[in-house]
Amino acid sequence: MTTDAGSGRGDRPWVAFAALAAMLFALAVAAVAAAPPARSQGESGGRYTGVASCAGSTCHGRMEGDGTVVRQDELMRWQEPSTPGGAHSRAWAVLSNSRSQFIARNLRIGDPATAPMCLGCHSTAGAIAAGGAKRGTVPVEDGVGCESCHGPAAGWIASHYAGVGTYADPDAEMRQKHLANLSAGLKKLEDPVVRAGVCVDCHFGSAGEGQFVTHRIMAAGHPRISFELDLFSSLQAHHQEDGDYGWRKFGAAAGRTDHVQMWAVGQATALERSLSLFQSRRGTEGMFPEFYFLDCHSCHRRIYDQAKPVKTSMDNVGRQIPEGMPPYNDENLIMLAAAARMASPALADQLAARTAAFHKAMATDRASAVSAAAQLSQTVAALKSAFASRGFSGTDAFAMVDAIAAKAINDRFTDYSGSQQAVMGVDTLLNAMVSSGRVTIGAAAGIRGDIDRAYAAVKDPNAYQPADFQASLGSAVRSIRALR
């Protein structure tokens, strides 16, 4: 058993993070550093042991990735000081920088490095006790450590450390050990539903203390929340998907992450979480709706007060609401509509009908909107299950790209958030084509410029022009189609 140094998705030369558009890099760094994933919603029990328990040179603390089963330099990658891959380790440290101090002063919460409002996502769950800023069992300075994503380790770390023995079939043994560790509390992050549930707690929001970035927090200076599960997973990947990984996680050497499935499940999970929070007490603040749920740029436009008015918005076929009324942030809903028909035509029709009913209810009153959100949530949950229960191929990735660029979807890209989500989706689906062998690394690299131009069209929300974006996305999609 050896580590395949070229198999990790994050190591592919054509992905080359430095070559991505500046918008992507800035988005990933801001979103990961400002709101990294912490404990899963509703998690209870389990004792945290801290990053140090994973740091031995016989475990994950080597200086080079030359381990026989896993790289073993995962801790060094987690600590990488200048890339998105090291953002989790910097999560608590950023609370002392000038931007965080500025936000804290605006919110009047004191030192952000000890504020419960911040620590829920900027530290590991075991770093804070029930009292909030009170110290817990692991150093808060570790930021978002291994156990934030993989689960509190006290129940499974000994078995995990034991590694592979001398049995006749070490691959089967690894698989059995992994299954036993899952029973003991290790998070099954290879499962897209599990991974999405862990990540969205902070990268999208939860009901937990310090795990919801409200409109007030963003108005104070916090980065806008945006998340795409498969792309962000690639930016944070500290492992490689070689034969050992396949046996351990999927029970077969050929086992690999299904990136199309990961993208689709991530979109459904983000929307499901958003609708759930909207229906809860989080949906309002005082006499106002919680503006977090609305599309920022539908209101944050230039205002003209002159005799000859200037229209600063575009009609959106997916939102049947009165002119001038702020819409729900439907960036994930648009992507889900693009993917739904592939999973279930019946659910796709139901999604369209319930989406229209939800937008209409938003223009009525909160009770109507909450009721419509509950109906829409049921459809989203069914779609998530449909995505999770089927595999996707490279051909499916092409079909998904076509769906995102189809006129029915493209006409809904009238605001910045949905357009940004679209270009991230097209990029991650291109990655899936390479992973499945449908597109070569060289061919994908050859159209990198087209993808980067689409990123450039959503680099600055204040300079966003819907027509320019639609043209850029169309050009990128045509280049991808040419590879079919």
C-alpha distance (Angstrom), angle and dihedral (degrees) to the residues before:
residue distance angle dihedral
M1 . . .
T2 3.77 . .
T3 3.75 137.9 .
D4 3.81 112.6 -105.1
A5 3.78 102.0 -137.8
G6 3.78 93.0 -163.6
S7 3.77 100.1 45.8
G8 3.76 101.0 79.0
R9 3.79 111.6 104.3
G10 3.78 91.3 -139.4
D11 3.82 90.7 54.2
R12 3.80 96.9 58.5
P13 3.80 106.9 120.3
W14 3.79 93.3 -140.4
V15 3.78 91.2 58.7
A16 3.84 88.5 57.7
F17 3.78 102.0 164.2
A18 3.80 91.4 -151.3
A19 3.78 88.7 61.1
L20 3.79 94.8 53.0
A21 3.76 118.2 104.1
A22 3.80 115.3 -82.0
M23 3.78 89.3 -115.0
L24 3.80 93.2 61.7
F25 3.78 94.0 48.6
A26 3.81 92.6 46.3
L27 3.79 91.8 46.9
A28 3.78 93.6 49.4
V29 3.80 94.7 46.4
A30 3.80 93.9 45.2
A31 3.78 95.5 44.8
V32 3.80 96.7 42.8
A33 3.79 96.1 42.0
A34 3.77 94.1 42.1
A35 3.78 98.7 42.3
P36 3.80 114.3 14.8
P37 3.80 121.2 173.3
A38 3.78 116.3 -87.1
R39 3.80 133.8 169.4
S40 3.76 119.0 -15.0
Q41 3.77 116.2 -103.4
G42 3.77 111.9 -90.0
E43 3.80 94.4 10.4
S44 3.80 114.5 152.2
G45 3.77 134.9 173.6
G46 3.79 126.7 16.6
R47 3.80 124.9 111.3
Y48 3.79 121.4 -114.1
T49 3.79 119.7 -134.6
G50 3.82 101.1 -174.3
V51 3.78 135.7 -124.5
A52 3.79 92.1 -71.9
S53 3.80 90.2 68.7
C54 3.82 88.9 64.7
A55 3.80 96.9 42.7
G56 3.80 105.0 85.7
S57 3.79 118.2 122.9
T58 3.82 88.9 -120.0
C59 3.82 89.4 54.4
H60 3.82 125.4 33.8
G61 3.79 101.4 -37.5
R62 3.81 104.0 88.5
M63 3.79 122.0 125.6
E64 3.82 92.2 -133.8
G65 3.77 131.3 43.9
D66 3.79 96.0 -121.4
G67 3.80 102.3 122.0
T68 3.79 119.8 137.2
V69 3.82 96.7 -131.6
V70 3.81 105.0 18.6
R71 3.79 130.0 8.6
Q72 3.84 93.4 -100.4
D73 3.83 92.1 -155.8
E74 3.81 92.1 87.6
L75 3.81 93.1 118.9
M76 3.80 91.3 55.7
R77 3.80 90.2 50.4
W78 3.81 90.0 48.7
Q79 3.81 88.3 52.8
E80 3.83 95.8 45.5
P81 3.82 101.7 139.6
S82 3.80 101.9 -150.5
T83 3.80 110.5 34.6
P84 3.81 136.5 69.8
G85 3.81 86.9 -108.7
G86 3.80 89.9 70.9
A87 3.80 97.1 44.3
H88 3.82 95.3 101.8
S89 3.79 91.5 59.2
R90 3.82 89.2 51.1
A91 3.79 94.5 48.8
W92 3.81 97.3 102.6
A93 3.81 94.8 35.7
V94 3.81 92.1 59.2
L95 3.80 88.8 63.0
S96 3.80 87.5 75.5
N97 3.79 97.0 52.2
S98 3.78 124.0 102.8
R99 3.79 95.6 -100.3
S100 3.80 93.1 53.0
Q101 3.79 90.9 46.9
F102 3.81 89.0 50.8
I103 3.81 91.0 51.6
A104 3.81 91.9 47.4
R105 3.81 92.3 51.0
N106 3.79 90.7 51.2
L107 3.81 91.1 49.8
R108 3.83 93.6 40.6
I109 3.80 92.6 -133.9
G110 3.81 98.8 134.0
D111 3.79 119.7 -132.5
P112 3.82 108.1 9.2
A113 3.81 89.5 -153.6
T114 3.82 88.4 70.2
A115 3.81 101.3 27.6
P116 3.83 115.3 116.7
M117 3.81 87.9 -144.6
C118 3.82 88.1 66.9
L119 3.79 105.9 28.8
G120 3.78 95.3 65.7
C121 3.80 88.8 76.8
H122 3.78 104.4 15.7
S123 3.80 95.6 60.8
T124 3.79 140.7 36.7
A125 3.79 115.7 -87.5
G126 3.82 90.5 -117.4
A127 3.81 91.0 56.5
I128 3.80 93.4 71.9
A129 3.76 129.0 50.2
A130 3.79 128.0 -143.1
G131 3.79 89.9 -81.8
G132 3.79 92.5 67.6
A133 3.81 111.6 -125.5
K134 3.80 92.6 27.7
R135 3.80 110.5 113.9
G136 3.77 117.2 -97.2
T137 3.79 131.8 -166.0
V138 3.83 99.9 -64.7
P139 3.82 131.0 46.1
V140 3.79 112.8 -84.5
E141 3.80 86.5 -148.3
D142 3.82 89.0 71.7
G143 3.78 88.6 76.0
V144 3.78 112.8 -161.0
G145 3.78 101.8 -3.3
C146 3.78 134.5 -172.3
E147 3.80 94.5 -80.8
S148 3.81 93.2 55.7
C149 3.78 87.6 74.6
H150 3.80 104.0 19.3
G151 3.81 97.0 43.5
P152 3.84 133.3 -111.5
A153 3.78 104.6 -44.5
A154 3.79 107.6 -153.9
G155 3.79 92.3 96.5
W156 3.79 97.8 49.2
I157 3.81 110.7 19.4
A158 3.82 95.2 93.8
S159 3.79 92.5 53.6
H160 3.80 90.4 42.6
Y161 3.80 91.0 52.3
A162 3.80 92.6 49.0
G163 3.79 87.8 72.8
V164 3.79 123.3 175.4
G165 3.79 120.2 -11.3
T166 3.78 131.3 -163.2
Y167 3.78 99.7 -80.1
A168 3.79 121.6 141.0
D169 3.80 91.0 -113.5
P170 3.83 107.7 39.1
D171 3.80 92.4 171.2
A172 3.79 91.7 59.1
E173 3.81 89.1 45.4
M174 3.79 91.8 53.3
R175 3.77 89.6 51.2
Q176 3.80 92.6 50.8
K177 3.81 92.2 48.0
H178 3.79 90.7 50.4
L179 3.81 91.6 51.0
A180 3.81 90.3 48.9
N181 3.81 90.9 50.0
L182 3.80 90.3 51.1
S183 3.79 88.6 55.4
A184 3.81 88.6 51.3
G185 3.81 94.2 54.7
L186 3.82 107.5 -80.0
K187 3.80 109.3 141.9
K188 3.80 114.6 -115.6
L189 3.80 93.8 -133.1
E190 3.79 93.0 166.2
D191 3.81 85.6 70.8
P192 3.84 105.8 84.1
V193 3.81 92.6 -147.5
V194 3.82 91.7 54.2
R195 3.80 93.5 43.4
A196 3.78 92.9 48.3
G197 3.80 91.2 49.2
V198 3.80 91.2 53.7
C199 3.79 96.6 44.7
V200 3.80 100.6 45.0
D201 3.81 92.4 58.0
C202 3.78 88.2 81.9
H203 3.77 105.5 7.5
F204 3.80 88.9 58.0
G205 3.79 107.7 8.2
S206 3.79 143.7 -95.0
A207 3.78 140.2 -157.2
G208 3.82 89.6 -102.7
E209 3.79 124.8 111.2
G210 3.79 111.1 -83.8
Q211 3.79 93.4 4.0
F212 3.78 103.2 103.3
V213 3.80 122.6 76.2
T214 3.80 102.1 -153.0
H215 3.78 126.3 -161.9
R216 3.82 88.4 -101.7
I217 3.80 90.5 56.8
M218 3.80 91.6 49.0
A219 3.80 90.7 45.8
A220 3.81 87.0 54.1
G221 3.80 89.5 58.8
H222 3.82 108.6 -82.4
P223 3.83 116.3 141.0
R224 3.78 115.8 -98.5
I225 3.79 111.9 -98.3
S226 3.79 115.5 -111.0
F227 3.78 128.2 154.3
E228 3.80 141.0 178.2
L229 3.79 112.8 -178.0
D230 3.80 102.1 -150.1
L231 3.80 97.3 42.5
F232 3.80 93.8 45.4
S233 3.80 90.1 46.2
S234 3.80 88.5 56.6
L235 3.79 91.6 50.3
Q236 3.80 90.3 51.4
A237 3.82 98.8 39.9
H238 3.82 113.1 131.5
H239 3.81 95.0 170.7
Q240 3.78 140.4 63.7
E241 3.78 126.5 -128.7
D242 3.78 100.9 -131.1
G243 3.81 129.4 142.7
D244 3.81 93.1 -76.2
Y245 3.79 90.6 53.7
G246 3.79 90.3 48.5
W247 3.80 93.6 53.3
R248 3.77 94.2 43.7
K249 3.80 98.1 46.1
F250 3.80 104.4 27.2
G251 3.79 105.8 18.4
A252 3.81 95.1 -115.4
A253 3.80 134.8 77.4
A254 3.80 89.2 -126.7
G255 3.80 92.3 54.8
R256 3.79 112.7 126.6
T257 3.78 139.4 163.0
D258 3.80 111.4 -87.0
H259 3.80 99.0 -133.4
V260 3.80 95.3 -171.0
Q261 3.78 89.4 53.5
M262 3.81 90.9 45.6
W263 3.81 90.6 53.0
A264 3.81 94.1 47.2
V265 3.81 95.0 45.6
G266 3.81 89.5 47.2
Q267 3.79 91.9 54.2
A268 3.80 91.9 49.1
T269 3.81 93.3 46.0
A270 3.80 93.7 50.2
L271 3.80 91.4 50.7
E272 3.79 92.1 43.9
R273 3.79 90.6 52.8
S274 3.81 92.6 45.7
L275 3.81 92.6 52.1
S276 3.81 91.5 45.4
L277 3.79 92.4 53.0
F278 3.81 90.9 44.2
Q279 3.80 89.7 57.5
S280 3.81 92.2 48.7
R281 3.79 131.3 71.5
R282 3.81 86.0 -79.7
G283 3.79 88.9 73.5
T284 3.79 94.1 79.0
E285 3.78 138.8 35.1
G286 3.76 114.8 -162.3
M287 3.80 109.6 -49.6
F288 3.81 91.7 -22.0
P289 3.78 132.8 81.2
E290 3.81 113.3 -111.3
F291 3.78 98.9 -96.7
Y292 3.82 90.8 -154.5
F293 3.81 87.1 85.1
L294 3.80 94.8 55.0
D295 3.79 127.8 82.4
C296 3.82 103.8 -94.3
H297 3.77 96.8 -151.9
S298 3.78 95.2 51.1
C299 3.82 85.5 74.4
H300 3.80 103.5 22.2
R301 3.79 95.1 77.7
R302 3.78 132.1 121.6
I303 3.79 113.1 -84.0
Y304 3.79 120.3 -137.4
D305 3.81 121.1 -164.7
Q306 3.77 104.8 -175.1
A307 3.77 141.9 115.0
K308 3.79 93.3 -98.7
P309 3.81 105.4 52.5
V310 3.81 122.0 -143.1
K311 3.80 118.7 -143.1
T312 3.80 108.1 -135.5
S313 3.78 99.5 178.8
M314 3.80 136.5 63.9
D315 3.77 128.8 -136.5
N316 3.80 111.0 -103.6
V317 3.80 117.0 -152.3
G318 3.79 91.3 -154.5
R319 3.79 95.9 56.9
Q320 3.78 115.4 62.4
I321 3.79 95.1 -172.0
P322 3.82 132.3 127.0
E323 3.79 118.3 -84.8
G324 3.79 111.9 -89.7
M325 3.81 96.1 21.2
P326 3.84 113.5 124.5
P327 3.83 110.9 -115.9
Y328 3.78 130.3 -140.6
N329 3.80 112.0 -94.0
D330 3.80 97.9 -100.6
E331 3.82 100.8 173.3
N332 3.82 92.7 122.3
L333 3.79 91.9 38.8
I334 3.81 90.2 58.6
M335 3.81 91.3 50.9
L336 3.80 91.0 46.5
A337 3.79 90.2 52.4
A338 3.81 88.4 54.7
A339 3.81 92.4 51.6
A340 3.81 100.6 36.3
R341 3.81 100.1 81.8
M342 3.79 91.3 57.7
A343 3.80 91.1 56.2
S344 3.79 99.0 39.8
P345 3.82 129.4 -13.8
A346 3.81 90.2 -157.4
L347 3.80 92.3 53.3
A348 3.81 89.9 44.9
D349 3.80 90.1 57.6
Q350 3.79 90.5 45.9
L351 3.80 90.5 49.2
A352 3.80 90.9 53.3
A353 3.80 92.9 49.3
R354 3.80 95.0 45.9
T355 3.80 92.0 44.4
A356 3.79 89.9 55.9
A357 3.81 90.7 46.7
F358 3.81 91.4 49.9
H359 3.80 94.7 51.1
K360 3.81 89.5 47.1
A361 3.80 91.2 49.7
M362 3.81 90.5 51.3
A363 3.81 86.1 65.5
T364 3.82 92.1 52.0
D365 3.81 113.2 51.6
R366 3.81 140.0 -55.4
A367 3.80 95.3 -95.3
S368 3.80 91.2 54.8
A369 3.81 91.3 45.3
V370 3.82 92.6 50.3
S371 3.81 91.4 49.5
A372 3.82 91.9 48.9
A373 3.82 90.5 46.2
A374 3.80 89.8 55.3
Q375 3.81 90.8 53.1
L376 3.80 91.9 47.2
S377 3.81 90.4 48.2
Q378 3.79 90.6 58.6
T379 3.79 90.9 55.7
V380 3.80 92.1 46.3
A381 3.82 91.4 50.8
A382 3.81 90.3 50.3
L383 3.80 90.6 50.4
K384 3.79 91.3 49.0
S385 3.80 89.5 54.3
A386 3.80 90.5 47.5
F387 3.80 91.4 52.2
A388 3.80 92.4 46.1
S389 3.80 93.8 50.7
R390 3.81 98.5 53.7
G391 3.77 135.0 59.3
F392 3.79 124.3 -127.4
S393 3.79 130.0 -144.6
G394 3.77 135.7 -154.5
T395 3.79 87.4 -97.8
D396 3.81 88.4 56.8
A397 3.80 89.3 53.1
F398 3.80 89.7 57.4
A399 3.81 89.3 49.0
M400 3.81 90.8 51.0
V401 3.81 91.5 51.7
D402 3.80 89.4 50.0
A403 3.80 89.7 50.6
I404 3.82 93.2 51.3
A405 3.80 90.1 51.2
A406 3.82 95.5 43.1
K407 3.79 114.9 118.0
A408 3.81 94.1 -114.2
I409 3.82 89.4 59.1
N410 3.80 99.5 30.8
D411 3.82 91.0 57.8
R412 3.82 88.2 61.2
F413 3.81 93.0 61.5
T414 3.80 93.5 95.7
D415 3.81 96.7 123.1
Y416 3.76 134.8 54.1
S417 3.82 100.2 -114.8
G418 3.78 97.1 55.9
S419 3.79 92.0 44.2
Q420 3.80 92.2 51.5
Q421 3.80 89.5 50.8
A422 3.81 89.9 50.4
V423 3.80 96.0 55.3
M424 3.81 91.3 46.3
G425 3.80 88.0 50.9
V426 3.79 94.0 50.8
D427 3.81 90.2 48.4
T428 3.80 94.7 50.1
L429 3.83 91.0 45.9
L430 3.81 89.6 53.3
N431 3.80 87.1 53.3
A432 3.81 88.1 52.8
M433 3.79 90.8 54.1
V434 3.79 89.5 56.0
S435 3.82 92.2 46.1
S436 3.80 91.4 52.9
G437 3.81 92.9 47.2
R438 3.81 94.3 -115.8
V439 3.82 91.2 117.5
T440 3.79 127.3 32.3
I441 3.79 123.1 -126.2
G442 3.81 90.4 -116.4
A443 3.80 93.7 51.2
A444 3.80 91.6 49.5
A445 3.80 90.8 48.7
G446 3.79 88.7 52.0
I447 3.79 92.5 63.9
R448 3.80 95.7 39.9
G449 3.80 89.5 107.9
D450 3.81 91.4 59.6
I451 3.80 91.2 52.0
D452 3.79 91.3 47.0
R453 3.81 91.0 52.5
A454 3.80 88.7 54.6
Y455 3.82 88.7 51.2
A456 3.80 89.7 49.3
A457 3.81 89.2 56.6
V458 3.82 89.0 62.9
K459 3.80 97.5 35.2
D460 3.79 95.1 107.1
P461 3.82 120.3 31.4
N462 3.79 90.4 -157.9
A463 3.79 91.5 57.1
Y464 3.81 95.9 42.2
Q465 3.81 114.8 136.0
P466 3.83 114.9 -174.7
A467 3.81 95.3 -150.9
D468 3.81 92.3 49.5
F469 3.79 91.1 49.2
Q470 3.79 93.9 48.4
A471 3.81 89.6 51.5
S472 3.83 92.6 48.7
L473 3.79 93.1 47.2
G474 3.79 90.3 47.7
S475 3.80 91.1 53.5
A476 3.82 91.7 50.5
V477 3.79 92.1 48.0
R478 3.82 92.3 50.3
S479 3.80 89.2 52.9
I480 3.81 90.5 51.5
R481 3.82 91.8 47.7
A482 3.81 88.9 54.2
L483 3.83 87.8 62.9
R484 3.80 93.4 57.1
